[in-house]
Amino acid sequence: MRAVVQRVMNASVIVDDKTVGEISNGLLLFLGVCEEDEDKDLEYIYNKVIGLRIFTDENDLMNLSLKDVDGELLIVSQFTLYGDVRKGKRPSFTKAAKGEKAENMYNSFIEKAISDDIKTETGIFGADMKVELVNDGPVTILLDSSKLF
């Protein structure tokens, strides 16, 4: 499982000219599922995202987590995180999980966040989405459950 985590002042997802998800202070999470992912991958990424200490404390140090600042979470599915361009210039997505598996893991991630009392908004799985954001910092973190980076 891969994630791109961005600390944002605000972010929103638009589908067919309608805002379907919107947050203020918090994290925008682009989430990609690999065909080989298991529950342990979801747990790893979830715990990393929720525990990332990338919000500033009273000394202006990145020392606080999403929960510490009562932040919000916007989760957007993004299979292109598994785009492989090592050969040629056209990405191959063979490692990306197919529809049902990817959607189930995406939904499980959302359910975990909601059950942890995190204000959670989402995009629409498989939709053509427009994402708007104001990156705070900017702060952008890459995560991979296989620990490739």
C-alpha positions in Angstrom: 0.0 0.0 0.0 1.3 3.4 -0.8 0.2 6.8 0.4 1.0 10.4 -0.3 0.2 12.5 2.7 -0.1 16.3 2.5 -0.6 18.6 5.5 -3.2 21.0 4.3 -5.0 24.2 5.4 -8.0 23.0 3.4 -8.7 20.5 0.6 -11.7 19.3 -1.4 -12.7 16.8 -4.0 -15.0 17.6 -6.8 -16.9 15.1 -9.0 -19.1 16.2 -11.8 -18.9 19.8 -10.6 -20.1 18.9 -7.1 -18.0 18.9 -4.0 -18.1 15.4 -2.5 -15.5 15.8 0.3 -14.0 18.8 2.0 -11.8 19.4 5.0 -10.1 22.3 6.7 -6.9 21.9 8.8 -5.7 18.3 8.5 -4.3 15.7 6.0 -5.0 15.0 2.4 -4.3 11.4 1.8 -3.9 9.8 -1.6 -4.1 6.1 -1.1 -3.0 3.4 -3.5 -3.5 -0.3 -3.1 -1.2 -3.0 -4.4 -2.4 -6.4 -5.7 -0.3 -8.1 -3.0 -1.6 -6.0 -0.1 -2.9 -7.6 3.0 -4.5 -6.4 6.2 -1.0 -5.8 7.7 -0.3 -3.3 4.9 -3.4 -1.4 5.7 -2.6 -1.4 9.4 1.0 -0.2 8.8 -0.1 2.7 6.5 -3.0 3.7 8.8 -0.9 3.8 11.9 1.8 5.8 10.1 -0.7 8.3 8.7 -2.5 8.9 12.0 0.7 8.9 14.0 2.8 11.2 11.7 4.1 14.1 13.8 4.0 16.7 11.1 1.9 19.4 12.7 3.7 22.2 14.6 3.7 22.6 18.3 4.0 25.8 20.4 7.8 25.9 19.6 7.1 25.8 15.8 8.5 22.2 15.6 6.8 19.4 13.7 5.9 17.4 16.8 2.1 16.8 16.8 -0.1 14.2 15.1 -3.4 14.6 13.4 -5.2 13.6 16.6 -3.1 16.0 18.7 -4.4 18.9 16.6 -8.0 17.5 16.2 -7.3 17.6 12.5 -9.5 16.3 9.6 -8.7 13.7 7.0 -9.6 13.6 3.3 -9.0 10.2 1.7 -8.7 9.9 -2.1 -8.1 6.6 -3.9 -5.3 6.8 -6.4 -4.2 3.7 -8.2 -1.6 5.7 -10.2 0.6 5.6 -7.1 1.6 2.2 -8.5 2.5 3.5 -11.9 5.8 2.0 -13.0 7.8 4.0 -15.5 11.1 2.2 -15.3 10.7 1.0 -18.9 9.6 3.6 -21.4 7.5 6.6 -20.7 4.0 5.2 -20.5 3.2 4.0 -16.9 2.3 0.4 -16.3 -0.2 -0.2 -13.5 0.1 -4.0 -13.3 1.0 -3.9 -9.5 -2.1 -1.8 -8.7 -4.9 -3.8 -7.1 -8.0 -4.4 -9.3 -11.4 -2.8 -8.5 -13.0 -4.9 -5.8 -9.9 -5.5 -3.7 -8.8 -1.9 -4.0 -12.2 -0.6 -3.1 -12.6 -2.9 -0.1 -9.2 -1.9 1.3 -10.0 1.8 0.6 -13.3 1.5 2.4 -11.6 -0.4 5.3 -9.2 2.5 5.7 -12.1 5.0 5.8 -14.0 2.9 8.4 -10.9 2.7 10.6 -10.5 6.5 10.6 -14.2 7.0 11.3 -14.1 4.5 14.2 -11.2 6.4 15.6 -13.4 9.5 15.8 -11.4 11.3 13.1 -13.5 13.7 11.0 -13.1 11.9 7.7 -14.2 13.0 4.2 -13.6 11.1 1.0 -13.5 11.2 -2.8 -15.5 8.7 -4.8 -13.7 5.4 -5.6 -13.1 5.1 -9.3 -14.5 8.5 -10.2 -12.8 11.2 -12.2 -12.0 13.6 -9.4 -10.7 17.1 -9.2 -8.7 17.8 -6.1 -8.1 21.3 -4.7 -5.8 22.0 -1.8 -3.7 24.5 0.0 -0.6 22.6 1.1 0.6 23.9 4.5 4.3 24.2 4.6 4.4 22.6 2.1 4.6 19.3 3.9 4.4 16.1 1.8 5.3 12.6 3.0 5.5 9.4 1.0 4.7 6.1 2.6 5.0 2.5 1.3 4.0 -0.5 3.4 6.8 -2.5 1.7 9.2 0.2 3.1 10.6 0.9 -0.3 10.8 4.6 0.7 
